[in-house]
Amino acid sequence: MITTRPMRPGNEADLSWVQPPRPALWWWAHPTLVAETDDGRLVGYASFTISLPPTTALAAVQPREIGWGQGMAVHPDFQGQGIGKQLNAARVAVMRQLGLTFFIGHARPGHGAMIRLFTQHGWEAMVTCEQEDGTALTYYMGAL
């Protein structure tokens, strides 16, 4: 059985499988939920922050209303078991408890599981941007 819970001090080392690696401070700059097995192994995470991205397209949305997805991953050995969906549901619940009403997240083209997760929640692809490293990110937005 997999349970979700808030990340705790000391969990950073248990997420060493996350690529690219995150510095310890990153984990504490964003509220993070983890997926934990019965034996205590952390096999996934989902994080967010409360902010307004630099775009005029969202000028009507107040910063305090936006949950900005900062990352989500499931350990390769545990993918395809619904853990990403479980983590996202927990992340959405926390954002709603905080009074957020809008979500923005991103996925790389070809990342079918993340794209399905976003679209099944009703979030729409709004824009694709090329990153400095030449990769693209598509941003998904919608109501929580």
N, C-alpha and C positions, 0 to 999 in steps of 0.2 A: 504494500500500500504506500502511496505517495501522499505526503501532507505538505501544505504550503504554510510558511511562517515568515515573520520578519527576519532579516539577517541579524546576526548577533556578533558582538566583538569576537574576533578570533576566527570567524568563518572565512576570511579572505584566503587562507591557505587551502581550504577545502574546495575552492573554486579555481585552483591553479590550472585546470584543464581549459578554462575559457580562453579563446583566441579572438583577437589579439589579447595578450595579458593586460590586466588592469592594475595600475598602482593602487596600493592600499587606500590612499585618500579618495580615489574615484568611488569606491564602494560606499563611502560615508557622505559623499557629496550628493548622492541620489538615494531617495528611499528605495530599498531593495527587498524583494520577497524571494525566498528560496524554496525549492522543491527538495524534500528530504525523504529518503527511504526509511523503512522501519529500523534498519541497522545504523541510521545516522549519516549515511552518505548523501552529500549534496549533489543533485543531478540536474539542477536547472536554476535559473534566476530570471527575474523580470524587475526592471527598475524604471523610475520615472522622475521627473522633476516638475516643478510648477513654474512656468515661465511663458513668455511670449516670444516666439521666434522673430527674427528680423524680416518681416514681410508686410507690405501694405495690404495684402489680400485679407489679412485677419484684423485689420484696424478696428473693426466693430466689436471684436471679442476682447474682453478685459483679461489682463495677464493672470489674475487670480483664478480664472475659470478654466485654464488650459492645463491638461496633463500631457506633458511632452515625454513620449517614450524614449528612454535613454539606452535601453538594451534589453535583450532577452535571448536566452540560449538554453538548449537542453543538451546534456552530454550525449555524444553520438551513440553510446550503448543503450540509451533509453529513449531515443527518438521513435516516433510513430506510435506512442502509447497514450497520447492525449495529454501529456504533461505540459506542453506549451499552451494548450487551450486552458488547462487548469490554472496555470500561472497567470495567464492573461485575465481570466475571470477574477482571480484574487486581486490583481492589480487594478482592474476596473472598479471592484468593490471598494477598495481603499480610496481611490480617487473620488468616487461618489461620496464616501463618508466625509471627505475633506471639502465637499461642496463644489468640486470641479464638474463642469458640464460638457467639456469638449476635449477630444483626444487628437494628438498628432503623433504619428509614428512613421518609421521608414523601413523599407525592405529593398534589398538588392534585386534587380531583375533576375528572374530565374530561381529565386528562393521561394519555391512553390508553397511550402508549409506556412511561411510567414504571410505571404500574400493571401492564401486561403483564410488564415486566421483573421486578418484585417477585413477582408471582404465579407466573410460570414458574419462578422459583427456589424456590418453595414457601413463600414468606413470606406470612403472612396479615394481612389488614386487622384491626386490633384496636380502634381508636378514631378518631373524627373530632372534631377540636377547632376551634372558631372562633378565629381570630387577632384581635389588636387592630384590624387594619385591616378586619375583617369577612369576610376570606377564610377558607376552611376548609382544613385539612390532615388527611389520613388517614394514620395511622401504621401501618406494616407491620412485623411482627416474625417472627423465626424463626431456626432453627439455620443456622449457616454450613456 
